[in-house]
Amino acid sequence: MSGRLAGKVAMVTGGGSGIGAEICRHCAREGALVAVTDVRQEAAEQVAAEICQAQGHALAWACDVADRNAVEAAAEGVEKELGPLAIWVNNAGISRIVPFLECSDELWDLTLRVNLKGTFIGCQVALRRMLPRRRGVILNMSSQSGKSGSSHYAAYCASKFGIIGLTQSLAIEFAQHGIRVNALCPGVVFTSLWDGQLEDYARKRNLSPEEVKPYLEARIPLGRLCTPQDVAAAAVFLVSDEAAYITGQALNVSGGSVMH
Ligand code: NAD
């Protein structure tokens, strides 16, 4: 097996769609044995099957990232099937655009539960397995909304800012144990996450849904939206040994629209 991740076992949450699915494909192409996990079993199975058809190595596992027992069972099952986990990508996330005063307790709790608590649980489960081996890499999915606040986006921004704080804290705590922890901060990628919020975003900006893409592109120095491939390429780099001296970072993949 060849590639930058040859023979390494990688767990990717939210791997059934969008950015997570592309990270799974990229990792498999670099020789990793990939566990595609998602709360939607069928979606995970589809991505895993596609990877296997392309001569990669993958299995699917259904699991809700905020359910600790399910995440532990997934880690256990994946290690039995594929071997010791070397890479863990906490990618699963949800997003809604609502004016702050209309953000219900339920929406706040759900956003923080999946995005932040799910990442917390994933990090703990991964670290408990990686620590005895003194080896491992964790990558958490933040956002440019983890670096800059935005109207109608309070719960999402709070969760994504939180992920960067969590990432930095773990990077410091576990560096001495040989474990690196980084985050990625993508710009806007038109995945199914955006299908669910395009109209709300258009309303917030007083635009029609068709005007949203050109509006966003005009504000990005590199002049185009981010793609799942852009994010996956950065993900592979950060989890590979090429990034051996990089930990505690929150890397923007945002075409120049965020510079801090
Ligand atoms: P997506 O909706 O295409 O994919 C998210 C996947 O996560 C789905 O397959 C979904 O089933 C899964 N998921 C949702 N809740 C889950 C749970 N509780 N447990 C396990 N899986 C669950 O979205 P995407 O755009 O690919 O987003 C992936 C990540 O990237 C998210 O964390 C998102 O916040 C982040 N992100 C996205 C963008 C963007 O513009 N799309 C930008 C920055 C960051």
Residues whose N, C-alpha, C, O or C-beta is under 5 A from the ligand:
A	BS01	NAD	G14 G16 S17 G18 I19 G20 D38 V39 R40 C63 D64 V65 A66 N91 A92 G93 I94 V114 M141 S142 S143 Q144 P186 G187 V188 V189 T191 S192 L193
